[in-house]
Amino acid sequence: MVELRHSSSIGSRASSSPMKRDDVSSPLSPDNHPSYDDDHDRHSSKDRDRHFWYHLPSICPFFNDDARFSPHNSRIWLLFVLFLALAGFVSVSSIVNRLNAPYLCKKDGIVLHCPHVKEVPSLWENPYSATTSWKPCAERRDGGISDPPPENETTGYIFIHAEGGLNQQRIAICNAVAVAKIMNASLILPVLKQDQIWKDQTKFEDIFDVDHFIDYLKDDVRIVRDIPKWFTDKTELFTSIRRTVKNIPKYASAEFYIDNVLPRIKEKKIMSLKPFVDRLGYDNVPPEINRLRCRVNYHALKFLPEIEQMADLLASRMRNRTGGSNPYMALHLRFEKGMVGLSFCDFVGTREEKAIMAEYRKKEWPRRYKNGSHLWQLALQKRKEGRCPLEPGEVAVLLRAMGYSKETQIYVASGQVYGGNNRMAPLRNMFPYLVTKEELATKEELVGFRKHVTSLAALDFLVCLKSDVFVMTHGGNFAKLIIGARRYMGHRQKSIKPDKGLMSKSFGDPYMGWAPFVEDVVVTHQTRTGLPEETFPNYDLWENPLTPCMCKA
């Protein structure tokens, strides 16, 4: 039955499972194994039920057609109805409580109890990395890329605002270099624009090594630190429509820039491109341009030395927390209020929490919220398709099924978790060696980084990049850039991308046993560990830089 339910998502099961089903206890009662006595008890209970209803008229006279109505009988009837109502209330409460917790583990308040799983040898390594023959080669400058011309021979200057959070800004910078190369234009050092969510005034030089950035790309694109002095009215570049190229479609081709943007740059000499989020495609540009984008991402964009040093210190502390050298896991837990709200998924909570979230969604996304009547069906559909963020408790059950024990060292990269400590409690109780950068470093060590939100995000990025195992719980630029970088470095580091579609079916199945759940998790995620993946139309270069950024050894 389980095989038929999941055959579409995991294919045929592996012949050798890490554990036999008979060796693991049942999901709701880990200490009790099903046996013949259970069947006998079920039959006995049915016999008792039939016996009860057969003799009910003699026990309760008001069920007898011959019984005459009397005040005494009415009191008995009232008591019986109250008893049934109380029993029904208790049953409904137990059902609701069960629906609010994962079926696969016992829930004791905010504590989850899951059976232990034997640790497999490949728990901390990518088992198939040795069989791959791909290596990074984006640093190569071949395939048609020529040296940049001097200033008087370029077509003009382009200027962009890198919007969003740190990683969205990083992608915008890579795309800006590529677009400048396509049009043979000079690039003015991008400005990191303040975002309405991040509310940060970070400059490029506050995060990245500008000298290294310009010097590393000097043979590809001409990059200048500021607007040329001969252009006197700098405010015009930010405000004038005449100086702005708008309506650039998402994932535009190289031909679009040559046909529509280049003529305006030649005419005005300096142009601002706005907006500039995902404004360059992947499979509609020359391979050497994609290689250039990888060269920017993996080689030219370096964080400042003080950020790199602090990240090294945090990673070292993670490995030596118990006095010896230990591997550690980095967990990108995307369960902030904004993410929960934007997902439009349903997460169990109190009536008050649901009302607050409904008002928040109505305020932030009124066009999607409408009147809210369609959201329940939408939430069910999104969870079925695996498009909802994993809750901390679900992450705990998944990691335990994979074989990670309570001694696992986990570094959490996350904002303020929606629901606070109550939401985090199941994960923290199952994995007590779980820390954030605020718990790993002193206030004095982090005070210099608190000036810029993006500096703190950069620390999380580097500590996750250096981890032995990286686990993402939902999509986003942070996770795909981490997975892409670890792939680019040779696929040796394990990067787990959970199959949330399979997980949603398992978490919502009250008849799913712990043993088949463990087998499903292990088999399904054998190939979801950051191994090489062939590219395909409209593939994401940042998550999968296999070609043309990597070459056969």
C-alpha positions in Angstrom: 0.0 0.0 0.0 2.8 2.4 0.9 4.7 1.3 -2.3 1.7 2.2 -4.4 1.2 5.5 -2.7 4.8 6.7 -3.3 5.7 4.9 -6.5 5.4 8.0 -8.6 7.8 10.0 -6.5 10.5 7.6 -5.6 10.4 4.9 -8.2 11.2 1.3 -7.3 12.6 0.7 -3.8 16.2 -0.2 -3.3 16.8 -3.8 -2.7 18.8 -3.2 0.4 17.3 -0.9 2.9 19.3 0.6 5.8 16.9 -1.1 8.2 14.3 -3.8 8.0 10.7 -2.8 8.6 10.2 -5.6 11.2 13.1 -4.2 13.2 11.4 -0.8 13.8 8.5 -0.1 16.0 5.1 1.3 15.0 4.8 5.1 14.6 2.4 6.1 17.4 3.6 3.6 20.0 7.4 3.0 19.4 7.7 0.5 22.2 4.8 -1.7 21.2 5.1 -4.0 18.2 1.9 -5.2 16.4 1.1 -8.9 17.1 -1.6 -11.5 16.9 -2.9 -10.2 20.3 -3.8 -6.9 18.7 -6.0 -8.7 16.1 -7.6 -10.7 18.9 -8.3 -7.6 20.9 -9.9 -5.9 17.9 -12.2 -8.9 17.4 -13.0 -9.0 21.1 -13.9 -5.4 21.2 -16.3 -5.9 18.3 -18.0 -8.7 20.2 -18.3 -6.6 23.3 -19.8 -3.8 21.2 -22.4 -6.1 19.7 -23.2 -7.5 23.2 -23.6 -4.0 24.6 -26.1 -2.8 21.9 -28.0 -6.2 22.1 -28.6 -5.7 25.9 -29.0 -2.0 25.8 -32.8 -2.0 26.3 -32.4 -3.9 29.5 -29.7 -1.6 30.7 -31.4 1.6 29.7 -35.2 1.1 29.8 -35.9 4.3 27.7 -34.5 2.5 24.7 -37.3 -0.1 25.0 -40.4 0.6 23.0 -42.6 -0.8 25.7 -41.1 1.4 28.4 -43.4 4.2 29.6 -42.1 7.7 29.8 -41.5 8.9 33.4 -39.5 11.6 35.2 -37.1 9.0 36.3 -36.5 7.9 32.8 -36.1 11.5 31.6 -33.3 12.0 34.1 -31.6 8.8 33.0 -31.9 10.0 29.4 -30.4 13.4 30.2 -27.5 11.8 32.0 -26.9 9.4 29.1 -26.9 12.3 26.6 -24.5 14.3 28.7 -22.2 11.2 28.9 -22.3 10.8 25.1 -21.6 14.5 24.6 -18.6 14.4 27.0 -17.3 11.3 25.3 -17.7 12.9 21.9 -15.9 16.1 23.1 -12.9 14.0 24.4 -12.8 12.1 21.1 -12.8 15.3 19.0 -10.1 16.9 21.2 -7.9 13.8 20.8 -8.4 13.9 17.1 -7.6 17.6 16.9 -4.5 17.1 19.0 -3.4 14.2 16.8 -3.9 16.3 13.6 -1.8 19.1 15.2 1.2 16.7 15.6 3.2 14.5 13.2 1.7 11.1 13.1 5.0 9.4 13.0 6.2 10.3 16.5 4.7 10.5 19.9 4.0 14.1 21.1 4.3 14.9 24.7 3.4 18.6 25.0 6.1 20.4 23.0 8.4 17.3 22.9 8.5 14.9 20.1 9.6 11.3 20.7 10.8 9.4 17.6 12.4 6.0 17.4 16.2 5.9 16.9 17.6 5.1 13.5 20.9 3.4 13.0 23.6 5.8 11.7 24.7 4.9 8.2 28.4 5.4 7.0 27.4 8.0 4.4 25.6 10.3 6.9 28.3 12.9 6.8 29.6 12.6 3.2 28.3 12.6 -0.3 28.5 8.9 -1.1 28.7 9.3 -4.9 31.0 12.3 -5.1 34.0 10.1 -5.8 32.3 8.8 -9.0 31.9 12.3 -10.5 34.6 13.7 -12.8 33.4 17.3 -12.9 35.6 20.1 -11.8 35.2 24.0 -11.7 36.5 25.8 -14.7 34.7 29.2 -14.7 38.0 31.0 -14.1 39.0 30.1 -17.7 38.7 33.0 -20.2 38.2 31.2 -23.5 35.4 30.5 -25.9 35.3 34.0 -27.5 35.6 36.4 -24.6 38.0 39.2 -25.6 39.8 41.9 -23.6 37.8 44.9 -22.7 38.4 48.0 -24.7 39.6 51.4 -23.2 37.0 53.9 -22.1 36.9 55.9 -25.3 36.1 52.7 -27.2 33.2 51.4 -25.1 29.6 52.0 -26.0 28.8 53.9 -22.8 28.1 53.3 -19.1 25.4 51.3 -17.4 24.3 51.7 -13.8 22.1 49.4 -11.8 20.5 49.2 -8.3 21.0 45.7 -6.8 17.7 45.2 -4.9 16.5 42.8 -2.2 18.5 40.9 0.3 22.2 40.0 0.1 21.9 37.0 -2.2 19.4 38.6 -4.5 21.9 41.5 -4.7 24.7 39.1 -5.5 22.8 37.6 -8.4 22.0 41.1 -9.7 25.7 42.0 -9.6 26.6 38.9 -11.6 24.0 39.7 -14.2 25.1 43.3 -14.5 28.7 42.3 -15.4 27.3 39.9 -18.0 25.0 42.6 -19.5 27.9 45.0 -19.7 29.9 42.4 -21.5 27.1 41.7 -24.0 26.8 45.4 -24.9 30.5 46.2 -24.7 29.7 48.8 -22.0 31.5 50.0 -18.9 29.9 49.1 -15.6 29.6 51.6 -12.8 30.0 49.9 -9.4 26.4 48.7 -8.5 24.6 50.4 -5.6 23.0 48.1 -3.0 19.5 49.5 -2.8 17.7 49.7 0.5 14.8 47.1 0.5 11.5 47.6 2.3 12.0 44.4 4.2 15.7 44.5 4.9 15.8 48.3 5.6 19.6 48.3 5.3 21.9 51.1 4.0 24.8 48.8 3.2 27.2 49.9 0.4 29.1 47.6 -1.9 32.4 48.3 -0.2 30.8 47.4 3.2 30.4 43.8 2.2 32.6 43.0 -0.8 36.3 43.5 -1.6 36.0 46.2 -4.3 39.7 46.1 -5.3 39.6 42.3 -5.8 36.3 42.6 -7.7 37.6 45.2 -10.2 41.0 43.6 -10.6 39.8 40.0 -11.1 37.4 41.1 -13.9 39.7 43.7 -15.6 40.2 41.3 -18.6 36.5 40.8 -19.0 34.6 44.1 -18.3 35.7 47.6 -17.6 34.4 48.5 -14.1 34.6 52.0 -12.5 34.0 52.9 -8.9 31.8 56.0 -9.5 30.0 57.9 -12.2 32.5 59.7 -14.5 33.4 63.3 -13.5 32.4 64.7 -16.9 28.8 63.7 -16.1 27.9 66.6 -13.8 24.3 66.0 -12.9 24.5 62.7 -11.0 21.0 63.1 -9.6 19.6 62.9 -13.1 20.8 59.4 -13.4 18.6 58.3 -10.5 15.5 60.4 -11.3 15.3 61.2 -15.1 13.1 58.9 -17.2 15.3 59.9 -20.2 18.2 58.2 -18.4 16.4 55.0 -17.5 15.8 51.9 -19.5 12.6 50.3 -18.1 10.3 47.4 -19.2 13.2 44.9 -19.5 11.4 41.5 -19.4 12.4 38.9 -16.9 15.0 36.5 -18.2 15.6 38.6 -21.3 17.9 37.3 -24.0 21.2 38.7 -25.2 19.6 39.8 -28.4 17.0 41.9 -26.4 19.8 44.0 -24.9 21.6 44.4 -28.2 18.5 45.4 -30.1 16.7 47.5 -27.4 19.1 48.8 -24.8 22.4 49.2 -26.7 21.0 52.0 -29.0 19.9 54.1 -26.1 23.3 53.7 -24.4 25.1 54.8 -27.5 22.8 57.8 -27.7 22.9 58.9 -24.0 26.3 57.5 -23.0 25.1 56.7 -19.5 21.9 54.8 -18.7 20.3 53.3 -15.6 18.7 49.9 -16.0 15.6 49.6 -13.7 14.3 47.3 -12.4 17.2 44.8 -12.5 16.0 41.6 -10.8 16.3 38.4 -12.9 16.6 40.5 -16.1 18.9 38.1 -17.9 18.0 34.6 -19.0 20.1 31.4 -18.8 19.6 29.4 -22.0 19.2 32.3 -24.3 22.7 33.8 -23.9 26.1 32.6 -25.2 27.8 29.9 -23.1 30.8 32.2 -22.5 28.4 34.8 -20.9 27.1 32.2 -18.5 30.7 31.2 -17.7 31.4 34.9 -17.0 28.5 35.0 -14.5 30.0 32.0 -12.7 33.4 33.7 -12.7 31.9 36.7 -11.0 29.9 34.7 -8.5 32.6 32.1 -7.5 35.8 34.1 -8.0 35.3 37.9 -8.3 32.8 38.5 -5.5 34.7 38.0 -2.2 33.5 39.2 1.2 35.7 41.5 3.2 38.6 39.8 5.1 37.0 40.6 8.5 33.8 38.8 7.4 35.8 35.8 6.2 37.8 35.6 9.4 34.7 35.7 11.6 33.0 33.0 9.6 36.1 30.8 9.9 36.0 31.3 13.7 32.4 30.4 13.9 32.9 27.3 11.8 35.9 26.3 13.9 33.7 26.6 17.1 31.1 24.4 15.6 33.6 21.7 15.0 35.1 21.9 18.5 32.1 22.4 20.7 32.5 19.1 22.5 36.3 19.3 22.9 37.1 17.2 19.8 36.8 17.6 16.1 33.2 16.9 15.0 31.3 17.4 11.7 28.5 19.9 11.8 25.3 20.5 9.9 24.0 23.8 8.6 20.3 24.2 8.5 18.6 27.0 6.6 15.3 27.2 8.4 12.9 29.4 6.3 10.0 29.8 8.7 9.9 33.6 9.3 6.7 35.5 9.5 7.2 36.9 6.0 7.9 33.5 4.5 4.9 31.9 6.3 2.6 34.7 5.1 3.9 34.8 1.5 3.5 31.0 1.2 -0.2 31.2 1.8 0.1 27.7 3.4 -1.9 26.7 6.5 0.1 26.0 9.7 -1.7 24.8 12.7 -2.0 27.4 15.4 -4.5 29.0 17.8 -7.5 30.9 16.6 -5.8 34.2 17.5 -2.7 33.3 15.5 -4.7 32.5 12.5 -6.6 35.8 12.7 -3.4 37.8 13.1 -1.9 36.0 10.1 -5.0 36.6 8.0 -4.8 40.3 8.7 -1.1 40.3 7.9 -1.7 38.6 4.5 -4.6 40.9 3.8 -2.4 43.9 4.4 0.8 42.8 2.6 -0.8 40.9 -0.3 -4.3 42.2 -0.8 -4.6 41.1 -4.4 -3.8 37.6 -3.6 -5.8 37.5 -0.4 -9.0 38.8 -1.9 -11.7 37.9 0.6 -9.8 34.9 2.0 -12.5 32.3 1.0 -10.2 30.5 -1.4 -7.2 30.2 0.9 -8.1 26.9 2.5 -8.2 25.1 -0.9 -5.1 26.9 -2.0 -3.2 25.8 1.2 -4.2 22.2 0.7 -3.1 22.2 -2.9 0.2 23.8 -2.2 1.0 21.4 0.6 0.1 18.5 -1.6 2.5 19.8 -4.3 5.3 20.2 -1.7 5.3 24.0 -2.0 5.0 24.8 1.7 8.0 25.6 4.0 8.8 22.7 6.4 8.0 23.5 10.0 10.7 23.0 12.7 8.9 19.9 14.0 8.7 18.4 10.6 12.4 19.1 10.0 13.2 17.3 13.3 11.3 14.2 12.2 12.9 14.2 8.8 16.5 14.5 10.2 15.8 11.7 12.7 14.5 9.4 9.9 17.7 10.1 8.0 19.7 8.8 10.9 21.0 12.0 12.6 21.1 11.5 16.4 20.6 14.0 19.3 24.3 14.6 19.5 24.3 16.2 16.0 25.9 19.7 15.9 23.5 22.0 14.0 24.1 25.6 13.0 20.8 27.4 12.2 20.7 30.2 9.7 17.4 31.8 10.1 15.5 35.0 10.9 13.0 35.3 13.7 11.1 32.0 13.6 7.3 32.4 13.3 5.7 31.2 16.5 8.9 31.7 18.6 10.1 29.2 21.1 7.0 27.1 21.0 7.5 26.4 17.3 11.3 25.7 17.8 10.8 23.5 20.8 10.3 20.2 19.0 13.4 20.7 16.9 15.5 22.0 19.9 14.4 19.1 22.1 15.2 16.5 19.6 18.5 18.1 18.6 19.8 20.0 21.7 23.2 20.9 20.2 21.5 23.5 17.9 22.9 27.0 17.9 22.7 30.3 16.0 25.5 32.7 15.4 24.2 34.8 18.3 24.7 31.8 20.6 28.0 30.9 19.1 29.7 34.3 19.3 29.8 37.0 22.0 27.9 40.3 21.7 31.3 42.1 21.5 32.3 39.9 18.5 29.2 40.7 16.6 28.8 44.4 17.4 30.7 45.4 14.3 28.6 43.3 12.1 25.3 44.6 13.4 25.8 47.9 11.6 24.6 46.1 8.4 22.0 43.4 8.2 23.8 42.0 5.1 27.0 41.5 7.1 25.1 39.1 9.4 23.6 37.4 6.4 27.2 37.1 4.9 28.3 35.3 8.1 25.4 32.8 7.8 26.2 32.3 4.1 29.9 31.4 4.8 29.3 29.2 7.8 26.7 27.2 5.8 29.1 27.0 2.9 31.8 25.5 5.1 29.5 22.9 6.8 29.8 19.2 6.3 26.1 18.9 5.5 23.8 21.6 4.4 20.0 21.2 4.7 17.5 23.6 3.1 13.8 23.6 4.1 12.4 25.9 1.4 13.5 27.6 -1.8 15.1 31.0 -2.1 18.3 32.7 -3.3 20.3 31.8 -0.2 19.7 28.1 -0.4 20.2 27.8 -4.2 23.5 29.8 -4.1 24.8 27.6 -1.3 23.9 24.4 -3.1 25.3 25.8 -6.3 28.6 26.8 -4.7 29.0 23.4 -3.0 28.3 21.7 -6.4 30.9 24.0 -8.0 33.5 23.0 -5.4 33.3 19.4 -6.6 30.1 17.9 -5.2 32.0 16.4 -2.2 30.0 18.3 0.4 26.5 16.9 1.1 23.6 19.3 0.3 20.1 17.9 1.2 17.1 19.3 -0.6 14.1 17.6 1.0 11.3 16.1 -1.2 8.6 18.1 0.4 5.9 16.5 -1.8 6.7 13.1 -0.4 7.0 14.5 3.1 3.6 16.1 3.0 2.0 12.8 2.1 3.8 11.0 4.9 3.1 13.6 7.5 -0.6 13.6 6.5 -1.0 9.8 6.5 -2.2 8.5 9.9 -1.5 4.9 8.7 2.1 5.5 7.7 4.4 3.5 10.0 7.8 4.6 11.2 9.7 1.8 9.3 8.2 2.5 5.8 8.6 6.2 6.5 12.3 5.8 7.2 12.8 3.7 4.1 11.0 6.2 2.0 13.1 9.1 3.3 16.4 7.2 2.8 15.7 5.9 -0.7 14.2 9.2 -1.9 17.1 11.3 -0.7 19.9 9.2 -1.9 20.0 11.3 -5.1 19.1 14.6 -3.5 22.5 15.3 -2.0 24.0 17.9 -4.4 25.2 15.5 -7.1 25.8 16.7 -10.6 22.7 17.4 -12.6 22.5 17.9 -16.4 21.2 21.3 -17.4 17.8 21.7 -19.1 15.8 24.6 -20.7 15.3 27.4 -18.3 17.5 25.8 -15.7 18.7 27.9 -12.7 22.4 28.6 -13.2 22.9 29.6 -9.6 21.7 26.2 -8.2 23.1 24.0 -10.9 26.3 25.5 -12.5 27.3 22.2 -14.1 27.6 23.5 -17.6 29.3 25.6 -18.9 30.8 26.6 -15.5 32.3 23.1 -14.9 34.3 20.8 -17.1 35.2 17.1 -17.2 38.4 16.4 -15.3 
